Amino acid sequence: MAAQLTPIGADALRATMGHFATGVTVVTASGRDLHGSTVNAITSVSLDPPLLLVCLSSDSRTLAALLESGRFGVNVLHETQQAIARRFARRGASWDGVGQQEGPLTGAPLIDGALATLECAVHDVADGGDHQIVIGRVLAVRHPDEHAPPLLFYRGTFTRVSG
Ligand SMILES: Cc1cc2nc3c(=O)[nH]c(=O)nc-3n(C[C@H](O)[C@H](O)[C@H](O)COP(=O)(O)O)c2cc1C
C-alpha cells in the first residue's frame, strides 16, 4: 500500500483517524434538562479501579451538564439505532420520542434497546485541546447475555459488522 503524506489539518486528521473503526455511543447527563451527545471517542482505561474515558468537545452541552452533575451515562448503540446516533449528533437534541429510563445511580438517561449501558461518576478531567478528556469511574454496567450486533462508524459512515 503506498503511503500518502498529508499536512495535518483538521480534515486530514479526521479522515485518517476515520480508518480506526469504532462502536458508537450516546453519552448522557441530566441537569435542568436531559442531554445527550453521540460519541465515538471513548475507551476503557482501568479495571481496578474501573475507569473509562470519553473525549467531549469543550462547547458540548452534554459536557457542561455532566460536569455540573458529576455523573453521566454511556449507551452503546445497537445496529438498529442509527437514527438515535444521528439525532444526538445535533447540538441540544430533543429527547421527544426517545425511550429512556433514569439511571438509578446517576440520574442520566439510559436509552431503551441500547446494547450496553454504563453509569459513571466523574473521576478526573484533563485538557484535550479543543476537547475535554473526562475520566469516569464506572458505578454500574448492564448488557445482555446473548450476542447483539453493534452499530459501527468507519470512514465517516455508519456501518455494521459483516460476515
Ligand atoms: C459518529 C459520531 C461520533 C461523534 N463523536 C464525538 C466525540 O467523540 N466527541 C464529541 O465531542 N463529539 C462527537 N460527535 C459530535 C457530537 O455528537 C455533536 O457535536 C453533538 O451536537 C454534541 O451535542 P451537545 O452539544 O448537545 O452535547 C460525534 C458525532 C458523530 C456523528
PDBQT file of the ligand as one rigid body, heavy atoms in Angstrom, charges set to zero:
ROOT
HETATM    1  C1  LIG A 201     -20.318   9.102  14.768  1.00  0.00    +0.000 C 
HETATM    2  C2  LIG A 201     -20.123  10.368  15.570  1.00  0.00    +0.000 A 
HETATM    3  C3  LIG A 201     -19.205  10.393  16.596  1.00  0.00    +0.000 A 
HETATM    4  C4  LIG A 201     -19.008  11.550  17.358  1.00  0.00    +0.000 A 
HETATM    5  N1  LIG A 201     -18.093  11.510  18.359  1.00  0.00    +0.000 NA
HETATM    6  C5  LIG A 201     -17.914  12.597  19.126  1.00  0.00    +0.000 A 
HETATM    7  C6  LIG A 201     -16.982  12.554  20.208  1.00  0.00    +0.000 A 
HETATM    8  O1  LIG A 201     -16.336  11.541  20.460  1.00  0.00    +0.000 OA
HETATM    9  N2  LIG A 201     -16.854  13.670  20.986  1.00  0.00    +0.000 N 
HETATM   10  C7  LIG A 201     -17.571  14.806  20.725  1.00  0.00    +0.000 A 
HETATM   11  O2  LIG A 201     -17.402  15.800  21.452  1.00  0.00    +0.000 OA
HETATM   12  N3  LIG A 201     -18.450  14.882  19.699  1.00  0.00    +0.000 NA
HETATM   13  C8  LIG A 201     -18.636  13.801  18.905  1.00  0.00    +0.000 A 
HETATM   14  N4  LIG A 201     -19.542  13.842  17.880  1.00  0.00    +0.000 N 
HETATM   15  C9  LIG A 201     -20.276  15.108  17.640  1.00  0.00    +0.000 C 
HETATM   16  C10 LIG A 201     -21.385  15.347  18.684  1.00  0.00    +0.000 C 
HETATM   17  O3  LIG A 201     -22.288  14.266  18.688  1.00  0.00    +0.000 OA
HETATM   18  C11 LIG A 201     -22.110  16.681  18.361  1.00  0.00    +0.000 C 
HETATM   19  O4  LIG A 201     -21.186  17.734  18.425  1.00  0.00    +0.000 OA
HETATM   20  C12 LIG A 201     -23.317  16.983  19.261  1.00  0.00    +0.000 C 
HETATM   21  O5  LIG A 201     -24.056  18.001  18.641  1.00  0.00    +0.000 OA
HETATM   22  C13 LIG A 201     -22.981  17.460  20.663  1.00  0.00    +0.000 C 
HETATM   23  O6  LIG A 201     -24.220  17.792  21.298  1.00  0.00    +0.000 OA
HETATM   24  P1  LIG A 201     -24.294  18.658  22.638  1.00  0.00    +0.000 P 
HETATM   25  O7  LIG A 201     -23.616  19.992  22.412  1.00  0.00    +0.000 OA
HETATM   26  O8  LIG A 201     -25.785  18.808  22.880  1.00  0.00    +0.000 OA
HETATM   27  O9  LIG A 201     -23.608  17.864  23.722  1.00  0.00    +0.000 OA
HETATM   28  C14 LIG A 201     -19.754  12.716  17.095  1.00  0.00    +0.000 A 
HETATM   29  C15 LIG A 201     -20.691  12.693  16.042  1.00  0.00    +0.000 A 
HETATM   30  C16 LIG A 201     -20.878  11.529  15.292  1.00  0.00    +0.000 A 
HETATM   31  C17 LIG A 201     -21.897  11.524  14.182  1.00  0.00    +0.000 C 
ENDROOT
TORSDOF 0
